[in-house]
Amino acid sequence: MTDTFKLKFFARLKDELGTAELDVPTQQVTDTDALKTWLCERFPERQAALQRPLLTAVNHDMVNGTTRLKAGDEVALFPPVTGG
């Protein structure tokens, strides 16, 4: 097992970042709060997109606040969706 987790982007966030997924090292990113900081450092030109409200799922479960991340996890980030 590697010391990374899979980070997936959906909807317009995927388009704004120009990628659908990344492998993220668990040594640098230990929880969901640290993930957002790491992403802003990795994509400084896309901070506006990353600082908007985003929904987070870890292993297909929606999470709020700080959630610990571990190797092998699958993390998804996506903007809230509204319909009409």
N, CA, C and O atoms as a CHARMM CRD file, in Angstrom:
* protein
*
  336
    1    1 MET  N      0.84800  -1.19600   0.00000 PROA 1      0.00000
    2    1 MET  CA     0.00000   0.00000   0.00000 PROA 1      0.00000
    3    1 MET  C      0.88100   1.24300   0.00000 PROA 1      0.00000
    4    1 MET  O      1.88000   1.30800   0.71600 PROA 1      0.00000
    5    2 THR  N      0.50700   2.21500  -0.79800 PROA 2      0.00000
    6    2 THR  CA     1.27400   3.45900  -0.85800 PROA 2      0.00000
    7    2 THR  C      0.80400   4.41000   0.22700 PROA 2      0.00000
    8    2 THR  O     -0.25100   4.21200   0.83000 PROA 2      0.00000
    9    3 ASP  N      1.58600   5.43100   0.46700 PROA 3      0.00000
   10    3 ASP  CA     1.23800   6.43600   1.46900 PROA 3      0.00000
   11    3 ASP  C      0.53000   7.61500   0.81800 PROA 3      0.00000
   12    3 ASP  O      0.88500   8.77100   1.05100 PROA 3      0.00000
   13    4 THR  N     -0.47400   7.31500   0.00100 PROA 4      0.00000
   14    4 THR  CA    -1.25500   8.36100  -0.65500 PROA 4      0.00000
   15    4 THR  C     -2.73700   8.02300  -0.57600 PROA 4      0.00000
   16    4 THR  O     -3.12400   6.88600  -0.30800 PROA 4      0.00000
   17    5 PHE  N     -3.54400   9.03100  -0.81400 PROA 5      0.00000
   18    5 PHE  CA    -4.97100   8.79900  -1.01400 PROA 5      0.00000
   19    5 PHE  C     -5.36400   9.44300  -2.33100 PROA 5      0.00000
   20    5 PHE  O     -4.69100  10.35400  -2.81400 PROA 5      0.00000
   21    6 LYS  N     -6.45400   8.96600  -2.90500 PROA 6      0.00000
   22    6 LYS  CA    -6.94100   9.45300  -4.19400 PROA 6      0.00000
   23    6 LYS  C     -7.88900  10.62200  -3.94800 PROA 6      0.00000
   24    6 LYS  O     -8.84200  10.50500  -3.17700 PROA 6      0.00000
   25    7 LEU  N     -7.62600  11.73900  -4.60200 PROA 7      0.00000
   26    7 LEU  CA    -8.48000  12.92200  -4.51800 PROA 7      0.00000
   27    7 LEU  C     -9.13600  13.12300  -5.87500 PROA 7      0.00000
   28    7 LEU  O     -8.45600  13.24500  -6.89400 PROA 7      0.00000
   29    8 LYS  N    -10.47800  13.15500  -5.88000 PROA 8      0.00000
   30    8 LYS  CA   -11.21600  13.32000  -7.12600 PROA 8      0.00000
   31    8 LYS  C    -11.98100  14.64000  -7.11000 PROA 8      0.00000
   32    8 LYS  O    -12.53100  15.04500  -6.08500 PROA 8      0.00000
   33    9 PHE  N    -12.00400  15.30200  -8.26900 PROA 9      0.00000
   34    9 PHE  CA   -12.70700  16.57100  -8.44300 PROA 9      0.00000
   35    9 PHE  C    -13.88900  16.35400  -9.37200 PROA 9      0.00000
   36    9 PHE  O    -13.79700  15.59800 -10.33900 PROA 9      0.00000
   37   10 PHE  N    -15.00000  17.01900  -9.07700 PROA 10     0.00000
   38   10 PHE  CA   -16.20000  16.86200  -9.88300 PROA 10     0.00000
   39   10 PHE  C    -16.77400  18.21500 -10.27900 PROA 10     0.00000
   40   10 PHE  O    -16.45600  19.24700  -9.68800 PROA 10     0.00000
   41   11 ALA  N    -17.62800  18.17900 -11.29800 PROA 11     0.00000
   42   11 ALA  CA   -18.36900  19.34000 -11.79500 PROA 11     0.00000
   43   11 ALA  C    -17.40400  20.43800 -12.23600 PROA 11     0.00000
   44   11 ALA  O    -16.33700  20.14900 -12.77900 PROA 11     0.00000
   45   12 ARG  N    -17.77300  21.68600 -12.00600 PROA 12     0.00000
   46   12 ARG  CA   -16.95100  22.78500 -12.52400 PROA 12     0.00000
   47   12 ARG  C    -15.58300  22.85000 -11.85000 PROA 12     0.00000
   48   12 ARG  O    -14.64700  23.41300 -12.41900 PROA 12     0.00000
   49   13 LEU  N    -15.44800  22.28200 -10.64300 PROA 13     0.00000
   50   13 LEU  CA   -14.15200  22.27300  -9.97300 PROA 13     0.00000
   51   13 LEU  C    -13.13200  21.49000 -10.80300 PROA 13     0.00000
   52   13 LEU  O    -11.97600  21.89900 -10.91300 PROA 13     0.00000
   53   14 LYS  N    -13.54800  20.38800 -11.37500 PROA 14     0.00000
   54   14 LYS  CA   -12.67000  19.59600 -12.24500 PROA 14     0.00000
   55   14 LYS  C    -12.20800  20.43800 -13.43600 PROA 14     0.00000
   56   14 LYS  O    -11.03400  20.41000 -13.80600 PROA 14     0.00000
   57   15 ASP  N    -13.12500  21.17400 -14.02300 PROA 15     0.00000
   58   15 ASP  CA   -12.77900  22.02000 -15.16700 PROA 15     0.00000
   59   15 ASP  C    -11.85300  23.17100 -14.76600 PROA 15     0.00000
   60   15 ASP  O    -10.90000  23.48200 -15.47900 PROA 15     0.00000
   61   16 GLU  N    -12.13800  23.79800 -13.62300 PROA 16     0.00000
   62   16 GLU  CA   -11.33100  24.94100 -13.17800 PROA 16     0.00000
   63   16 GLU  C     -9.90600  24.53600 -12.81900 PROA 16     0.00000
   64   16 GLU  O     -8.97400  25.31100 -13.03300 PROA 16     0.00000
   65   17 LEU  N     -9.72200  23.33200 -12.27500 PROA 17     0.00000
   66   17 LEU  CA    -8.38800  22.88100 -11.89200 PROA 17     0.00000
   67   17 LEU  C     -7.66800  22.18400 -13.03700 PROA 17     0.00000
   68   17 LEU  O     -6.45000  22.01100 -12.99700 PROA 17     0.00000
   69   18 GLY  N     -8.41900  21.78300 -14.05700 PROA 18     0.00000
   70   18 GLY  CA    -7.81200  21.13900 -15.20800 PROA 18     0.00000
   71   18 GLY  C     -7.38400  19.70600 -14.96800 PROA 18     0.00000
   72   18 GLY  O     -6.53200  19.18300 -15.68600 PROA 18     0.00000
   73   19 THR  N     -7.96900  19.06100 -13.95800 PROA 19     0.00000
   74   19 THR  CA    -7.65700  17.66400 -13.67400 PROA 19     0.00000
   75   19 THR  C     -8.84700  17.01300 -12.97700 PROA 19     0.00000
   76   19 THR  O     -9.62000  17.68500 -12.29400 PROA 19     0.00000
   77   20 ALA  N     -8.98700  15.71900 -13.15100 PROA 20     0.00000
   78   20 ALA  CA   -10.08900  14.98500 -12.52700 PROA 20     0.00000
   79   20 ALA  C     -9.66900  14.35600 -11.20400 PROA 20     0.00000
   80   20 ALA  O    -10.50900  14.13200 -10.33300 PROA 20     0.00000
   81   21 GLU  N     -8.36900  14.06600 -11.04200 PROA 21     0.00000
   82   21 GLU  CA    -7.92100  13.44000  -9.80000 PROA 21     0.00000
   83   21 GLU  C     -6.43300  13.62400  -9.57600 PROA 21     0.00000
   84   21 GLU  O     -5.66400  13.89400 -10.49800 PROA 21     0.00000
   85   22 LEU  N     -6.05900  13.46700  -8.31800 PROA 22     0.00000
   86   22 LEU  CA    -4.65900  13.55800  -7.89500 PROA 22     0.00000
   87   22 LEU  C     -4.39100  12.48000  -6.85800 PROA 22     0.00000
   88   22 LEU  O     -5.29900  12.07000  -6.13600 PROA 22     0.00000
   89   23 ASP  N     -3.15000  12.02200  -6.78000 PROA 23     0.00000
   90   23 ASP  CA    -2.70400  11.21100  -5.65800 PROA 23     0.00000
   91   23 ASP  C     -2.05700  12.17000  -4.66900 PROA 23     0.00000
   92   23 ASP  O     -1.14300  12.91400  -5.02300 PROA 23     0.00000
   93   24 VAL  N     -2.53400  12.15000  -3.42700 PROA 24     0.00000
   94   24 VAL  CA    -2.08100  13.10800  -2.41800 PROA 24     0.00000
   95   24 VAL  C     -1.29000  12.36800  -1.34100 PROA 24     0.00000
   96   24 VAL  O     -1.77700  11.37200  -0.80500 PROA 24     0.00000
   97   25 PRO  N     -0.07500  12.83400  -1.00900 PROA 25     0.00000
   98   25 PRO  CA     0.73600  12.17000   0.01500 PROA 25     0.00000
   99   25 PRO  C      0.16400  12.39500   1.42000 PROA 25     0.00000
  100   25 PRO  O     -0.10600  13.52700   1.81900 PROA 25     0.00000
  101   26 THR  N     -0.01200  11.30100   2.15300 PROA 26     0.00000
  102   26 THR  CA    -0.57300  11.41200   3.50400 PROA 26     0.00000
  103   26 THR  C      0.40000  12.06600   4.48200 PROA 26     0.00000
  104   26 THR  O     -0.02100  12.54400   5.53600 PROA 26     0.00000
  105   27 GLN  N      1.69100  12.09500   4.15400 PROA 27     0.00000
  106   27 GLN  CA     2.65300  12.76800   5.02800 PROA 27     0.00000
  107   27 GLN  C      2.40700  14.27500   5.05000 PROA 27     0.00000
  108   27 GLN  O      2.67400  14.93500   6.05400 PROA 27     0.00000
  109   28 GLN  N      1.89900  14.81800   3.94300 PROA 28     0.00000
  110   28 GLN  CA     1.68300  16.26000   3.83900 PROA 28     0.00000
  111   28 GLN  C      0.25400  16.67100   4.17400 PROA 28     0.00000
  112   28 GLN  O      0.01600  17.80800   4.58200 PROA 28     0.00000
  113   29 VAL  N     -0.68900  15.76200   4.00700 PROA 29     0.00000
  114   29 VAL  CA    -2.10100  16.09000   4.19000 PROA 29     0.00000
  115   29 VAL  C     -2.73300  15.03400   5.08700 PROA 29     0.00000
  116   29 VAL  O     -2.93400  13.89400   4.67000 PROA 29     0.00000
  117   30 THR  N     -3.04400  15.42000   6.32100 PROA 30     0.00000
  118   30 THR  CA    -3.54200  14.45100   7.29400 PROA 30     0.00000
  119   30 THR  C     -5.04500  14.54500   7.54700 PROA 30     0.00000
  120   30 THR  O     -5.64000  13.61700   8.09500 PROA 30     0.00000
  121   31 ASP  N     -5.66600  15.66900   7.14700 PROA 31     0.00000
  122   31 ASP  CA    -7.10500  15.81200   7.36700 PROA 31     0.00000
  123   31 ASP  C     -7.70400  16.74000   6.31100 PROA 31     0.00000
  124   31 ASP  O     -6.97900  17.31800   5.50000 PROA 31     0.00000
  125   32 THR  N     -9.02400  16.87700   6.32500 PROA 32     0.00000
  126   32 THR  CA    -9.70100  17.65000   5.28000 PROA 32     0.00000
  127   32 THR  C     -9.36200  19.13400   5.32900 PROA 32     0.00000
  128   32 THR  O     -9.34100  19.78600   4.28500 PROA 32     0.00000
  129   33 ASP  N     -9.09700  19.68200   6.50000 PROA 33     0.00000
  130   33 ASP  CA    -8.68700  21.08700   6.57000 PROA 33     0.00000
  131   33 ASP  C     -7.31800  21.28200   5.92500 PROA 33     0.00000
  132   33 ASP  O     -7.11600  22.23200   5.16800 PROA 33     0.00000
  133   34 ALA  N     -6.38400  20.39200   6.22200 PROA 34     0.00000
  134   34 ALA  CA    -5.04300  20.46600   5.63300 PROA 34     0.00000
  135   34 ALA  C     -5.10700  20.26100   4.12400 PROA 34     0.00000
  136   34 ALA  O     -4.28600  20.80700   3.38600 PROA 34     0.00000
  137   35 LEU  N     -6.07400  19.48100   3.66600 PROA 35     0.00000
  138   35 LEU  CA    -6.23300  19.25100   2.22800 PROA 35     0.00000
  139   35 LEU  C     -6.54000  20.55100   1.50100 PROA 35     0.00000
  140   35 LEU  O     -5.95700  20.82500   0.45200 PROA 35     0.00000
  141   36 LYS  N     -7.43800  21.34800   2.04000 PROA 36     0.00000
  142   36 LYS  CA    -7.78700  22.60700   1.38800 PROA 36     0.00000
  143   36 LYS  C     -6.59600  23.56300   1.34800 PROA 36     0.00000
  144   36 LYS  O     -6.39600  24.26100   0.35400 PROA 36     0.00000
  145   37 THR  N     -5.81200  23.59900   2.41000 PROA 37     0.00000
  146   37 THR  CA    -4.60600  24.42600   2.43800 PROA 37     0.00000
  147   37 THR  C     -3.60100  23.93200   1.40100 PROA 37     0.00000
  148   37 THR  O     -3.02400  24.73200   0.66300 PROA 37     0.00000
  149   38 TRP  N     -3.39200  22.63200   1.34200 PROA 38     0.00000
  150   38 TRP  CA    -2.45800  22.02700   0.38900 PROA 38     0.00000
  151   38 TRP  C     -2.87300  22.33800  -1.04200 PROA 38     0.00000
  152   38 TRP  O     -2.03000  22.65900  -1.88000 PROA 38     0.00000
  153   39 LEU  N     -4.16900  22.24600  -1.32400 PROA 39     0.00000
  154   39 LEU  CA    -4.65700  22.54100  -2.66700 PROA 39     0.00000
  155   39 LEU  C     -4.43500  24.00100  -3.05600 PROA 39     0.00000
  156   39 LEU  O     -4.06800  24.29300  -4.19400 PROA 39     0.00000
  157   40 CYS  N     -4.65800  24.91000  -2.11700 PROA 40     0.00000
  158   40 CYS  CA    -4.42700  26.33300  -2.40600 PROA 40     0.00000
  159   40 CYS  C     -2.95300  26.60500  -2.68800 PROA 40     0.00000
  160   40 CYS  O     -2.62800  27.46500  -3.50600 PROA 40     0.00000
  161   41 GLU  N     -2.06100  25.88100  -2.01800 PROA 41     0.00000
  162   41 GLU  CA    -0.63100  26.02800  -2.28400 PROA 41     0.00000
  163   41 GLU  C     -0.26500  25.41100  -3.63200 PROA 41     0.00000
  164   41 GLU  O      0.58000  25.94700  -4.34800 PROA 41     0.00000
  165   42 ARG  N     -0.88300  24.30700  -3.97900 PROA 42     0.00000
  166   42 ARG  CA    -0.57300  23.61800  -5.24000 PROA 42     0.00000
  167   42 ARG  C     -1.16600  24.34700  -6.44600 PROA 42     0.00000
  168   42 ARG  O     -0.56600  24.35500  -7.52100 PROA 42     0.00000
  169   43 PHE  N     -2.33300  24.95500  -6.27500 PROA 43     0.00000
  170   43 PHE  CA    -3.01800  25.66400  -7.35300 PROA 43     0.00000
  171   43 PHE  C     -3.26000  27.12200  -6.95100 PROA 43     0.00000
  172   43 PHE  O     -4.41600  27.52900  -6.83500 PROA 43     0.00000
  173   44 PRO  N     -2.20800  27.92100  -6.73500 PROA 44     0.00000
  174   44 PRO  CA    -2.40700  29.29400  -6.26000 PROA 44     0.00000
  175   44 PRO  C     -3.24000  30.14300  -7.21000 PROA 44     0.00000
  176   44 PRO  O     -3.94800  31.05200  -6.77600 PROA 44     0.00000
  177   45 GLU  N     -3.16000  29.85200  -8.49800 PROA 45     0.00000
  178   45 GLU  CA    -3.93700  30.62400  -9.47200 PROA 45     0.00000
  179   45 GLU  C     -5.42500  30.25800  -9.43800 PROA 45     0.00000
  180   45 GLU  O     -6.23300  30.92900 -10.08100 PROA 45     0.00000
  181   46 ARG  N     -5.79600  29.21900  -8.70800 PROA 46     0.00000
  182   46 ARG  CA    -7.18800  28.77200  -8.62400 PROA 46     0.00000
  183   46 ARG  C     -7.75100  28.87400  -7.20500 PROA 46     0.00000
  184   46 ARG  O     -8.71700  28.18900  -6.87000 PROA 46     0.00000
  185   47 GLN  N     -7.15200  29.72400  -6.37600 PROA 47     0.00000
  186   47 GLN  CA    -7.60800  29.85500  -4.99500 PROA 47     0.00000
  187   47 GLN  C     -9.07100  30.26700  -4.90000 PROA 47     0.00000
  188   47 GLN  O     -9.77700  29.80900  -4.00100 PROA 47     0.00000
  189   48 ALA  N     -9.54000  31.11700  -5.80100 PROA 48     0.00000
  190   48 ALA  CA   -10.94100  31.54400  -5.75300 PROA 48     0.00000
  191   48 ALA  C    -11.87200  30.34200  -5.87200 PROA 48     0.00000
  192   48 ALA  O    -12.86600  30.25600  -5.15100 PROA 48     0.00000
  193   49 ALA  N    -11.56200  29.42000  -6.76800 PROA 49     0.00000
  194   49 ALA  CA   -12.38900  28.22300  -6.94100 PROA 49     0.00000
  195   49 ALA  C    -12.32300  27.32600  -5.70700 PROA 49     0.00000
  196   49 ALA  O    -13.32300  26.72100  -5.31900 PROA 49     0.00000
  197   50 LEU  N    -11.14900  27.24300  -5.09600 PROA 50     0.00000
  198   50 LEU  CA   -10.95800  26.36300  -3.94500 PROA 50     0.00000
  199   50 LEU  C    -11.51700  26.94000  -2.65200 PROA 50     0.00000
  200   50 LEU  O    -11.79500  26.19800  -1.71000 PROA 50     0.00000
  201   51 GLN  N    -11.68300  28.25200  -2.59900 PROA 51     0.00000
  202   51 GLN  CA   -12.17500  28.87500  -1.37000 PROA 51     0.00000
  203   51 GLN  C    -13.69300  29.03400  -1.36000 PROA 51     0.00000
  204   51 GLN  O    -14.26600  29.45600  -0.35500 PROA 51     0.00000
  205   52 ARG  N    -14.34200  28.70200  -2.46300 PROA 52     0.00000
  206   52 ARG  CA   -15.80700  28.67200  -2.46900 PROA 52     0.00000
  207   52 ARG  C    -16.27900  27.50100  -1.61400 PROA 52     0.00000
  208   52 ARG  O    -15.50500  26.59100  -1.31700 PROA 52     0.00000
  209   53 PRO  N    -17.54900  27.52700  -1.21900 PROA 53     0.00000
  210   53 PRO  CA   -18.05400  26.35300  -0.48300 PROA 53     0.00000
  211   53 PRO  C    -17.91600  25.09100  -1.33600 PROA 53     0.00000
  212   53 PRO  O    -18.30600  25.07100  -2.50400 PROA 53     0.00000
  213   54 LEU  N    -17.35800  24.04600  -0.73800 PROA 54     0.00000
  214   54 LEU  CA   -17.19500  22.76300  -1.41500 PROA 54     0.00000
  215   54 LEU  C    -17.71700  21.65900  -0.50700 PROA 54     0.00000
  216   54 LEU  O    -17.56100  21.71600   0.71300 PROA 54     0.00000
  217   55 LEU  N    -18.32800  20.67100  -1.10800 PROA 55     0.00000
  218   55 LEU  CA   -18.74600  19.48700  -0.37400 PROA 55     0.00000
  219   55 LEU  C    -17.61800  18.47500  -0.42800 PROA 55     0.00000
  220   55 LEU  O    -16.88000  18.40100  -1.41100 PROA 55     0.00000
  221   56 THR  N    -17.49000  17.69100   0.64600 PROA 56     0.00000
  222   56 THR  CA   -16.41500  16.70600   0.73800 PROA 56     0.00000
  223   56 THR  C    -16.99400  15.35500   1.11300 PROA 56     0.00000
  224   56 THR  O    -17.82000  15.24600   2.02000 PROA 56     0.00000
  225   57 ALA  N    -16.55200  14.33200   0.40700 PROA 57     0.00000
  226   57 ALA  CA   -16.91100  12.95900   0.74200 PROA 57     0.00000
  227   57 ALA  C    -15.62100  12.16200   0.91500 PROA 57     0.00000
  228   57 ALA  O    -14.68100  12.30800   0.13400 PROA 57     0.00000
  229   58 VAL  N    -15.58600  11.32300   1.94000 PROA 58     0.00000
  230   58 VAL  CA   -14.45300  10.42900   2.17300 PROA 58     0.00000
  231   58 VAL  C    -14.99800   9.00800   2.11400 PROA 58     0.00000
  232   58 VAL  O    -15.87200   8.62700   2.89300 PROA 58     0.00000
  233   59 ASN  N    -14.46900   8.24200   1.18400 PROA 59     0.00000
  234   59 ASN  CA   -14.92500   6.87000   0.96500 PROA 59     0.00000
  235   59 ASN  C    -16.43900   6.80500   0.78000 PROA 59     0.00000
  236   59 ASN  O    -17.10800   5.93300   1.33300 PROA 59     0.00000
  237   60 HSD  N    -16.96100   7.73500  -0.00100 PROA 60     0.00000
  238   60 HSD  CA   -18.37800   7.82600  -0.39300 PROA 60     0.00000
  239   60 HSD  C    -19.30800   8.28600   0.72500 PROA 60     0.00000
  240   60 HSD  O    -20.52700   8.23600   0.56400 PROA 60     0.00000
  241   61 ASP  N    -18.76200   8.73100   1.85100 PROA 61     0.00000
  242   61 ASP  CA   -19.57100   9.28000   2.94800 PROA 61     0.00000
  243   61 ASP  C    -19.32600  10.77500   3.04000 PROA 61     0.00000
  244   61 ASP  O    -18.17900  11.21900   3.09200 PROA 61     0.00000
  245   62 MET  N    -20.40700  11.55700   3.05900 PROA 62     0.00000
  246   62 MET  CA   -20.27700  13.00400   3.21400 PROA 62     0.00000
  247   62 MET  C    -19.70000  13.31300   4.59400 PROA 62     0.00000
  248   62 MET  O    -20.08200  12.69200   5.58700 PROA 62     0.00000
  249   63 VAL  N    -18.77500  14.28000   4.65000 PROA 63     0.00000
  250   63 VAL  CA   -18.15400  14.66300   5.91700 PROA 63     0.00000
  251   63 VAL  C    -18.23100  16.17300   6.08700 PROA 63     0.00000
  252   63 VAL  O    -18.31200  16.91800   5.11000 PROA 63     0.00000
  253   64 ASN  N    -18.20600  16.60600   7.32100 PROA 64     0.00000
  254   64 ASN  CA   -18.16300  18.02200   7.69000 PROA 64     0.00000
  255   64 ASN  C    -16.97600  18.22400   8.61300 PROA 64     0.00000
  256   64 ASN  O    -16.54700  17.29500   9.29800 PROA 64     0.00000
  257   65 GLY  N    -16.45200  19.42800   8.63000 PROA 65     0.00000
  258   65 GLY  CA   -15.37600  19.73800   9.55600 PROA 65     0.00000
  259   65 GLY  C    -14.10100  18.98800   9.22100 PROA 65     0.00000
  260   65 GLY  O    -13.87900  18.60200   8.07300 PROA 65     0.00000
  261   66 THR  N    -13.28100  18.78900  10.20900 PROA 66     0.00000
  262   66 THR  CA   -11.99800  18.13100  10.02400 PROA 66     0.00000
  263   66 THR  C    -12.16400  16.62100  10.15100 PROA 66     0.00000
  264   66 THR  O    -12.59200  16.11300  11.18800 PROA 66     0.00000
  265   67 THR  N    -11.82300  15.92600   9.09200 PROA 67     0.00000
  266   67 THR  CA   -11.87700  14.46100   9.07000 PROA 67     0.00000
  267   67 THR  C    -10.48600  13.94500   8.76900 PROA 67     0.00000
  268   67 THR  O     -9.84900  14.40100   7.82000 PROA 67     0.00000
  269   68 ARG  N    -10.00700  13.00200   9.55800 PROA 68     0.00000
  270   68 ARG  CA    -8.68300  12.41300   9.34300 PROA 68     0.00000
  271   68 ARG  C     -8.66900  11.64100   8.03700 PROA 68     0.00000
  272   68 ARG  O     -9.64200  10.97500   7.68600 PROA 68     0.00000
  273   69 LEU  N     -7.55400  11.73600   7.31700 PROA 69     0.00000
  274   69 LEU  CA    -7.38100  11.02800   6.06600 PROA 69     0.00000
  275   69 LEU  C     -6.22900  10.05700   6.20100 PROA 69     0.00000
  276   69 LEU  O     -5.24200  10.32800   6.88500 PROA 69     0.00000
  277   70 LYS  N     -6.37000   8.91000   5.53100 PROA 70     0.00000
  278   70 LYS  CA    -5.32000   7.89400   5.62000 PROA 70     0.00000
  279   70 LYS  C     -5.04100   7.30900   4.23800 PROA 70     0.00000
  280   70 LYS  O     -5.83300   7.46800   3.31000 PROA 70     0.00000
  281   71 ALA  N     -3.93100   6.64800   4.12300 PROA 71     0.00000
  282   71 ALA  CA    -3.54900   6.02300   2.85700 PROA 71     0.00000
  283   71 ALA  C     -4.66900   5.10700   2.38000 PROA 71     0.00000
  284   71 ALA  O     -5.27400   4.37300   3.16200 PROA 71     0.00000
  285   72 GLY  N     -4.92900   5.16900   1.07600 PROA 72     0.00000
  286   72 GLY  CA    -5.95900   4.32400   0.49000 PROA 72     0.00000
  287   72 GLY  C     -7.34200   4.93500   0.46500 PROA 72     0.00000
  288   72 GLY  O     -8.22700   4.40500  -0.20700 PROA 72     0.00000
  289   73 ASP  N     -7.56200   6.03800   1.17800 PROA 73     0.00000
  290   73 ASP  CA    -8.86900   6.69500   1.15600 PROA 73     0.00000
  291   73 ASP  C     -9.15900   7.23100  -0.23600 PROA 73     0.00000
  292   73 ASP  O     -8.24900   7.46700  -1.03100 PROA 73     0.00000
  293   74 GLU  N    -10.45000   7.42000  -0.51700 PROA 74     0.00000
  294   74 GLU  CA   -10.87900   8.13200  -1.71400 PROA 74     0.00000
  295   74 GLU  C    -11.63300   9.36500  -1.24200 PROA 74     0.00000
  296   74 GLU  O    -12.64100   9.25700  -0.54400 PROA 74     0.00000
  297   75 VAL  N    -11.14100  10.53300  -1.62500 PROA 75     0.00000
  298   75 VAL  CA   -11.72900  11.80000  -1.21600 PROA 75     0.00000
  299   75 VAL  C    -12.27800  12.48500  -2.46000 PROA 75     0.00000
  300   75 VAL  O    -11.60800  12.55300  -3.49000 PROA 75     0.00000
  301   76 ALA  N    -13.49800  12.98800  -2.35600 PROA 76     0.00000
  302   76 ALA  CA   -14.12400  13.70000  -3.46700 PROA 76     0.00000
  303   76 ALA  C    -14.46000  15.11600  -3.04500 PROA 76     0.00000
  304   76 ALA  O    -14.98500  15.33400  -1.95300 PROA 76     0.00000
  305   77 LEU  N    -14.16400  16.07200  -3.89700 PROA 77     0.00000
  306   77 LEU  CA   -14.52900  17.46700  -3.67400 PROA 77     0.00000
  307   77 LEU  C    -15.42100  17.91500  -4.82100 PROA 77     0.00000
  308   77 LEU  O    -15.13000  17.65600  -5.98800 PROA 77     0.00000
  309   78 PHE  N    -16.51500  18.59400  -4.47200 PROA 78     0.00000
  310   78 PHE  CA   -17.40500  19.08900  -5.50700 PROA 78     0.00000
  311   78 PHE  C    -18.21700  20.25000  -4.97600 PROA 78     0.00000
  312   78 PHE  O    -18.48200  20.33200  -3.77600 PROA 78     0.00000
  313   79 PRO  N    -18.61700  21.15300  -5.86800 PROA 79     0.00000
  314   79 PRO  CA   -19.42000  22.29900  -5.43700 PROA 79     0.00000
  315   79 PRO  C    -20.83700  21.85200  -5.11200 PROA 79     0.00000
  316   79 PRO  O    -21.31900  20.86000  -5.66000 PROA 79     0.00000
  317   80 PRO  N    -21.50800  22.58000  -4.22100 PROA 80     0.00000
  318   80 PRO  CA   -22.91100  22.27400  -3.94700 PROA 80     0.00000
  319   80 PRO  C    -23.71600  22.43100  -5.24000 PROA 80     0.00000
  320   80 PRO  O    -23.39600  23.26600  -6.08500 PROA 80     0.00000
  321   81 VAL  N    -24.73900  21.63700  -5.37600 PROA 81     0.00000
  322   81 VAL  CA   -25.54400  21.65600  -6.59100 PROA 81     0.00000
  323   81 VAL  C    -26.97700  22.05500  -6.22800 PROA 81     0.00000
  324   81 VAL  O    -27.53300  21.58700  -5.23400 PROA 81     0.00000
  325   82 THR  N    -27.55200  22.91500  -7.04300 PROA 82     0.00000
  326   82 THR  CA   -28.95800  23.25900  -6.85100 PROA 82     0.00000
  327   82 THR  C    -29.69500  22.93400  -8.13600 PROA 82     0.00000
  328   82 THR  O    -29.12000  22.92500  -9.22400 PROA 82     0.00000
  329   83 GLY  N    -30.93800  22.67700  -7.98600 PROA 83     0.00000
  330   83 GLY  CA   -31.73000  22.33800  -9.15500 PROA 83     0.00000
  331   83 GLY  C    -32.99200  23.17400  -9.18100 PROA 83     0.00000
  332   83 GLY  O    -33.30900  23.88400  -8.22700 PROA 83     0.00000
  333   84 GLY  N    -33.67700  23.08200 -10.24500 PROA 84     0.00000
  334   84 GLY  CA   -34.88400  23.86700 -10.33500 PROA 84     0.00000
  335   84 GLY  C    -35.93700  23.19900 -11.17000 PROA 84     0.00000
  336   84 GLY  O    -37.02700  23.74600 -11.34200 PROA 84     0.00000
